[in-house]
Amino acid sequence: MSEISFGVTYPAGLQTHTNVRTYVEAVEANGYDSLWLIENVGSSTPGFETLTTLGYMAACSRKLKLGTSVLLLPLRNPILLAQAAATLDQLSGGRLILGVGVGGAEHNVALGSDSKTRGARCDEYLQLIQKLWMETDVSFDGRFQTTHSYTLLPRCVQSPHVPIWIGGHSKTVLERAGRLAQGFIPVGLSPSECAANFEALDTQARALERPVLSHALHTYLGIAESTEAALDTASTVITERFQSHTVMTNAEPHMLGTLDRCRQQVEAFVEAGVTHFILDPVCRSEETLDQVRRFSDLVSAQFR
């Protein structure tokens, strides 16, 4: 069995309850491998700016991988992002994972960006960013971005560069990941759906003669006395987080319920091919650190 890693997010809105340094130190002390941020720019969701916060988190930790799940790539200038990511990789000693996605139409509209071209911009930016990380004297004449004879320095610490993982679950996202990424982060998929996506992704990678991608999963975490209680709490938390009324009714893609159920879910996802778990706490803010600790102590330890 492949080595299994577990990471957690710093949930949006948690900054009003739990200091960033306190959270980072607790996550690392509890044996997690990684810490992740979700980009909320272009929405009314409360949260710190992603790359700025990751830089601070790097200074607060020693070994944690630091990732975005996900950063909204079409909203960024790809040259500036390439430099920011390489800088973070340098300052963290090679600990960055750049998870990216296209974002919703509302994110793009809020920032004055054309939502209809977000997929095409994502494809183009991924190509340009990786060229800048690996080549010198880069000239690129794209539909959305042009640069001539540009060399980006310093380089990433990681070789050949910071790994790019693509988040989502649509057919287009899966195809984009197979062509242009090093990892895939499905969101909101059941174990059987994950297995089917990973099989399709691996088949595409082999056909393109590319290395097999990392198989990740972004999933909600909510430990409670029952699945129903966890779903109720998650509904309240997500409604507050995204400022939009949400009713959670399907626990199958998530770690919601008793610890026994969470254990069973981990086993099912591992069987489906997941090797990197990104746990997104959807409990009450004051319970987040305790849930992170309980999951590590009683669930993830047996899979490390």
C-alpha positions in Angstrom: 0.0 0.0 0.0 1.2 3.5 -0.8 2.2 5.8 2.0 -0.9 7.6 3.3 -0.7 11.3 4.3 -3.1 13.4 6.2 -3.5 17.2 6.1 -6.0 19.7 7.4 -7.2 23.1 6.3 -7.2 26.3 8.2 -11.0 26.9 7.7 -12.3 30.3 6.6 -13.4 32.4 9.5 -11.3 30.5 12.1 -9.0 33.6 12.5 -11.7 35.1 14.7 -11.3 32.2 17.1 -7.9 30.5 16.7 -4.6 32.3 16.2 -2.8 31.2 13.0 0.5 30.3 14.9 -1.5 28.4 17.5 -3.2 26.4 14.9 -0.1 25.7 12.8 1.8 24.5 15.9 -1.1 22.2 17.0 -1.5 20.7 13.5 2.3 19.9 13.4 2.3 18.6 17.0 -0.5 16.2 16.2 1.4 14.5 13.4 -0.3 15.9 10.3 1.8 16.0 7.1 0.3 19.2 5.6 -1.7 22.3 6.1 -4.0 23.8 3.5 -5.7 27.1 2.7 -8.8 27.6 0.5 -8.8 30.8 -1.6 -12.0 32.9 -1.0 -11.1 36.0 -3.0 -14.1 37.3 -5.0 -16.6 36.1 -2.4 -17.9 37.4 0.9 -16.4 34.4 2.8 -14.1 35.7 5.6 -10.5 34.6 5.4 -6.9 35.8 5.1 -5.2 36.2 1.7 -3.9 32.8 0.7 -0.2 33.3 -0.3 0.5 35.9 2.4 -0.9 33.5 5.1 1.1 30.5 3.7 4.3 32.5 4.0 3.5 33.2 7.7 2.6 29.5 8.2 5.9 28.5 6.7 7.7 30.5 9.4 5.5 29.0 12.1 6.3 25.4 11.1 9.3 23.1 10.5 8.1 20.1 8.4 4.5 20.7 7.3 3.8 20.7 3.6 1.9 23.9 2.8 -0.8 23.8 0.1 -3.7 25.6 -1.5 -6.9 23.6 -2.0 -7.5 25.5 -4.2 -6.1 28.8 -5.4 -8.2 30.4 -8.2 -5.7 30.4 -11.0 -7.6 32.5 -13.7 -7.8 35.4 -11.2 -4.0 35.6 -10.9 -1.3 37.1 -13.1 0.7 33.9 -14.0 4.1 35.6 -14.0 3.6 37.1 -10.6 2.2 33.8 -9.3 5.1 31.9 -10.6 7.5 34.2 -8.7 5.4 34.1 -5.6 5.2 30.3 -5.5 8.9 29.9 -6.2 9.6 32.4 -3.4 7.4 30.5 -1.0 9.1 27.2 -2.0 12.5 28.8 -1.3 11.5 30.3 2.1 9.8 27.1 3.3 12.7 24.9 2.2 10.7 23.1 -0.5 7.4 22.5 1.2 4.8 24.1 -1.1 2.1 22.3 -3.1 0.2 24.6 -5.4 -3.4 23.3 -5.8 -5.4 25.3 -8.4 -8.8 25.5 -9.8 -10.9 27.8 -12.1 -13.3 29.1 -9.5 -17.0 29.8 -9.9 -18.4 32.4 -12.3 -19.2 34.7 -9.3 -15.5 34.8 -8.3 -14.4 35.9 -11.8 -17.2 38.4 -12.2 -16.4 40.0 -8.8 -12.8 40.6 -9.9 -13.8 41.9 -13.3 -12.6 38.8 -15.1 -14.4 37.0 -17.9 -16.0 33.9 -16.4 -16.5 32.4 -19.9 -12.8 32.1 -20.5 -11.7 30.9 -17.1 -11.0 27.3 -18.3 -8.9 28.5 -21.2 -7.0 30.9 -19.0 -6.3 28.2 -16.5 -4.8 25.9 -19.3 -2.6 28.7 -20.6 -1.4 29.9 -17.3 -0.4 26.4 -16.2 1.7 26.0 -19.3 3.4 29.4 -18.8 4.1 29.0 -15.1 5.8 25.6 -15.6 7.9 27.0 -18.4 9.0 29.9 -16.2 10.0 27.5 -13.5 12.0 25.2 -15.7 13.4 27.3 -18.6 15.4 30.4 -19.1 14.9 33.2 -21.6 11.2 32.3 -21.9 9.1 33.8 -24.7 5.4 33.0 -24.7 2.7 34.4 -27.0 -0.6 33.3 -25.6 -4.2 34.3 -26.0 -4.2 36.0 -22.6 -0.6 36.4 -21.6 2.6 37.4 -23.5 6.2 37.6 -22.4 9.5 37.9 -24.2 13.0 36.7 -23.1 12.1 36.4 -19.4 14.1 34.4 -16.9 12.5 33.9 -13.5 15.0 33.6 -10.6 15.4 32.1 -8.0 14.2 28.7 -9.0 11.9 26.4 -6.9 13.7 24.3 -4.3 11.7 21.2 -5.4 12.7 19.5 -8.6 11.7 19.9 -11.3 9.4 22.5 -9.6 6.6 23.1 -7.1 4.0 20.3 -7.7 0.7 21.5 -9.2 -2.4 19.7 -8.1 -5.7 20.5 -9.8 -8.9 20.5 -7.9 -12.5 19.7 -9.1 -14.2 16.6 -10.5 -15.7 17.5 -13.9 -14.5 15.7 -17.0 -12.8 18.9 -18.2 -10.9 19.2 -14.9 -9.8 15.6 -15.0 -8.5 16.0 -18.6 -6.7 19.2 -17.6 -5.0 17.5 -14.7 -3.9 14.6 -16.9 -2.2 16.9 -19.3 -0.8 19.7 -17.1 -0.6 18.7 -13.4 1.3 16.4 -11.0 -1.7 15.8 -8.7 -5.5 15.7 -8.7 -7.8 16.8 -5.8 -11.4 15.6 -6.2 -13.9 17.4 -4.1 -17.2 16.0 -2.8 -16.9 12.5 -4.4 -17.7 9.1 -2.9 -15.1 6.4 -2.7 -16.4 4.6 -5.8 -16.5 7.9 -7.8 -12.9 8.6 -6.7 -11.8 5.2 -7.9 -13.3 5.7 -11.3 -11.7 9.2 -11.6 -8.3 7.9 -10.6 -8.5 5.0 -13.1 -9.4 7.4 -15.9 -6.6 9.8 -14.8 -4.0 7.1 -14.7 -5.0 5.8 -18.1 -4.7 9.2 -19.6 -1.3 9.8 -17.9 0.0 6.5 -19.3 -1.3 7.4 -22.8 0.5 10.7 -22.6 3.7 9.0 -21.2 3.5 11.1 -18.1 4.1 10.0 -14.5 1.1 8.9 -12.6 -0.4 11.8 -10.6 -0.8 12.1 -6.9 -4.3 11.0 -5.8 -5.6 13.5 -3.2 -9.1 14.1 -1.7 -10.6 17.3 -0.2 -13.2 16.2 2.3 -15.2 17.7 5.2 -14.4 16.6 8.7 -17.1 16.7 11.5 -17.0 14.3 14.4 -20.3 13.9 16.3 -22.5 11.4 18.1 -24.2 10.5 14.8 -24.0 11.1 11.1 -27.2 13.2 11.3 -25.8 15.4 14.0 -22.6 16.0 12.0 -24.7 16.8 8.9 -26.7 19.4 10.8 -23.6 21.1 12.2 -21.9 21.0 8.9 -24.9 22.7 7.3 -24.8 25.5 9.8 -21.0 26.0 9.5 -21.0 25.9 5.7 -24.0 28.3 5.5 -22.0 30.8 7.7 -18.8 30.2 5.9 -20.1 30.9 2.4 -22.9 33.3 3.3 -25.3 31.1 1.5 -28.0 28.8 2.9 -26.8 25.2 2.6 -28.3 21.9 3.7 -26.0 18.9 3.8 -27.8 15.7 3.2 -25.1 13.3 1.8 -22.3 12.2 4.2 -20.9 9.6 1.8 -18.1 11.9 0.4 -17.1 13.1 3.8 -15.7 12.3 7.3 -19.0 13.1 9.1 -20.3 11.2 12.1 -18.8 9.0 14.7 -15.1 8.1 14.9 -15.9 4.6 13.8 -17.6 5.9 10.7 -14.7 8.2 10.0 -12.4 5.2 10.2 -14.5 3.2 7.8 -14.5 6.2 5.4 -10.7 6.4 5.5 -10.5 2.7 4.7 -12.9 3.0 1.8 -11.1 6.0 0.3 -7.7 4.3 0.7 -9.1 1.3 -1.1 -10.3 3.7 -3.8 -6.8 4.9 -4.3 -6.6 8.1 -2.2 -3.1 8.7 -0.8 -3.4 12.3 0.4 -6.3 13.4 2.6 -7.1 17.1 3.0 -9.5 17.3 5.9 -11.7 20.5 6.1 -13.2 20.9 9.6 -16.9 21.8 9.5 -17.4 21.8 13.2 -18.0 24.8 15.5 -14.9 27.0 15.6 -14.3 26.4 19.3 -14.2 22.6 18.6 -11.8 22.7 15.6 -8.5 22.0 17.4 -10.1 19.2 19.5 -11.5 17.6 16.4 -8.2 17.8 14.6 -6.5 16.1 17.6 -9.2 13.4 18.0 -9.0 12.5 14.3 -5.2 12.2 14.5 -5.2 10.2 17.7 -8.0 7.8 16.9 -8.2 7.5 13.1 -5.1 8.6 11.1 -2.4 7.1 13.3 -3.2 3.5 12.1 -2.7 4.5 8.5 0.6 6.4 8.8 
